[in-house]
Amino acid sequence: MNLQYDYQYFPISIPDKGAGGKTGNWRVVKPVISKEKCIQCKACYLWCPESTIHIDNGVYVDYEYCKGCGVCASVCPVKAISMVMEQ
């Protein structure tokens, strides 16, 4: 059986890098990941609404697109992500 789906009608989120565009200079806080505390669970990667957390070669944040919403810090089970003030 060959089924074809038109995904625009499904209630799913398809990640797209920086769906809201580049951040610019208005972000007030940013996530900082502690490499020592991080257990590589990928919760931050899965929950980031802007898909700015990457997991290739370690976990890191693409600050060019990160909005500083804090979702990643909220879902981290070991509190390896801190939200710090921008400089």
C-alpha distance (Angstrom), angle and dihedral (degrees) to the residues before:
residue distance angle dihedral
M1 . . .
N2 3.81 . .
L3 3.80 112.1 .
Q4 3.78 122.4 -174.6
Y5 3.80 119.4 -162.7
D6 3.76 130.0 -158.0
Y7 3.81 98.0 -143.8
Q8 3.80 95.0 -163.8
Y9 3.82 87.7 80.3
F10 3.80 96.1 52.3
P11 3.83 119.4 92.4
I12 3.81 94.5 -125.5
S13 3.74 133.9 120.9
I14 3.76 116.5 -127.1
P15 3.81 108.9 -159.8
D16 3.75 117.0 -122.6
K17 3.78 122.9 179.2
G18 3.76 108.1 -99.1
A19 3.79 96.2 -13.3
G20 3.81 89.0 -176.9
G21 3.81 93.1 51.1
K22 3.78 131.2 -112.9
T23 3.78 115.6 -28.6
G24 3.77 101.0 -131.0
N25 3.80 117.2 -168.6
W26 3.81 101.0 -48.5
R27 3.83 99.6 90.4
V28 3.82 110.3 113.3
V29 3.82 100.7 -170.2
K30 3.78 132.0 22.6
P31 3.80 134.3 -162.9
V32 3.80 118.2 -108.1
I33 3.80 116.9 -166.5
S34 3.80 119.7 -145.0
K35 3.80 105.6 -139.6
E36 3.81 89.4 -161.0
K37 3.82 94.7 56.3
C38 3.82 99.0 36.5
I39 3.82 113.4 106.9
Q40 3.84 95.0 -171.1
C41 3.84 92.6 -116.9
K42 3.84 90.8 145.5
A43 3.82 94.1 -139.1
C44 3.82 90.5 129.3
Y45 3.80 90.3 50.3
L46 3.80 92.4 50.3
W47 3.81 96.3 46.5
C48 3.82 102.0 40.3
P49 3.83 105.2 116.3
E50 3.81 92.1 -154.3
S51 3.83 97.5 43.9
T52 3.79 90.3 -126.6
I53 3.80 97.0 135.6
H54 3.78 113.8 89.1
I55 3.79 128.3 -165.0
D56 3.79 103.3 -167.6
N57 3.83 110.9 112.7
G58 3.80 91.9 0.2
V59 3.79 131.2 -35.0
Y60 3.80 116.5 -60.2
V61 3.81 140.4 156.9
D62 3.80 125.7 -122.1
Y63 3.81 97.5 -138.3
E64 3.78 92.2 -172.1
Y65 3.82 88.6 74.5
C66 3.84 103.5 21.2
K67 3.82 111.7 114.3
G68 3.81 95.8 -164.1
C69 3.81 94.5 -120.1
G70 3.82 93.6 148.0
V71 3.80 97.6 -134.0
C72 3.80 90.3 127.0
A73 3.80 92.2 54.2
S74 3.81 90.9 47.2
V75 3.80 95.2 53.7
C76 3.80 98.0 42.0
P77 3.83 105.9 113.3
V78 3.82 94.0 -155.6
K79 3.83 97.8 38.0
A80 3.80 92.2 -118.2
I81 3.80 91.0 147.9
S82 3.80 121.4 74.0
M83 3.77 125.3 -172.5
V84 3.81 107.7 -134.2
M85 3.78 131.7 -176.9
E86 3.78 117.3 -97.1
Q87 3.80 115.6 -110.3
